[in-house]
Amino acid sequence: MLSLDFLAGFTIFMLALIMVVSMVPGLLAGLESSGIDYDAVAYRTGVILVEDPGWPAYPPWELYGEAQKDEIQRMGLAVSKETPNILLSTKVERFFEKSPSGEPFFTPDDYRKRVIFGDIPYSYNFSLNISNPDGSYEPKQAGDPLPPGYGYIRRVVKIKEPGVAEIGSNVAYQTETPQNPQNFTVRLNFSDLLGPERGPAYRIDPRTEPVNVTITNFDAYLNKTEPAAESATLKDVTFWKMDPTRPNPRFTRIPFSYDTVNSNLYTLYVNGTSDLHSLQPDVPVKSSISLVLKPAATSLFTLDQNSILDIRFNFENDPPQTNITGTHLYDYVNVTHPPLKTAVLEVAIW
């Protein structure tokens, strides 16, 4: 009888002890330190910015407009996860973008939700000082002025900028028998551009960076017959695509708002002036043509790694005023890629 009473009492004692022990951490929670390691938060934020490309990856988050902000999950600046500390210029421009009135494109809540990832409404200051070849610095900044005390991290980074296909006078692109209409093609073969033999830091990727085509010395392509032409009319610029993996592949014209000027999708300048033209400019060309096709446009073309994209410059005069012809390959031989720029990223959190 005594042993049964002892066993029952001991069991009740152990259950009570277990309950007390489980409750002690909760009772002492209010006595723990309430300090926040702001340096750790700044370090984590810096890692997200310089080691993560962000999400969505394609189309990349930097192409999303005001209406699609909710679809952005992370705003990383890296070219890819394989290239930490190498940032993509288009991501940097979008991250620090400001409206003509000076208001940031992203709100403080956007930065907190998609970069800092904290339940606490942290204050922040992001700054990026980009070194230019002439020794000057290009500062970019987002956030509030720095207080007396804050968490801080500094990262030295490189910035990848898009290449340029500059086409000067070349006899290979001149025909002896000009026709009407006359066209000149710039061709992008995505299977070559996106091949695995080149790392992301040195890869030409039209899906994430602008395609820049500049035709200089256009006067060398003017028809020299009597009477000599002083200009040639650029009727339009059209886009064509082909998938070589399909049976009987052929180029098809891409539907696009060719008659609408939209600097978010492309810019077209003629003769070095600052006047923006649509892709149906119908203007005389004397000296140069500069076309920048932005990733926001190529994302609308439904291109993949097997695609071939043609940009066709079409000239129309009667009689023909230019002898420019042929196909210029937009590839690693003909595109000049600027060296990576050095920059310093500083993240402050408080």
Helices and strands as residue ranges (DSSP letters): H 2-28, G 29-31, H 38-51, G 61-63, G 66-71, E 86-88, H 89-95, H 108-111, I 112-116, E 124-131, E 137-143, E 151-160, E 165-167, G 171-173, E 182-189, H 190-193, G 200-202, E 211-215, G 218-221, E 232-242, E 252-253, E 266-270, E 283-285, E 289-293, H 295-298, G 299-301, E 308-315, E 327-329, E 341-349
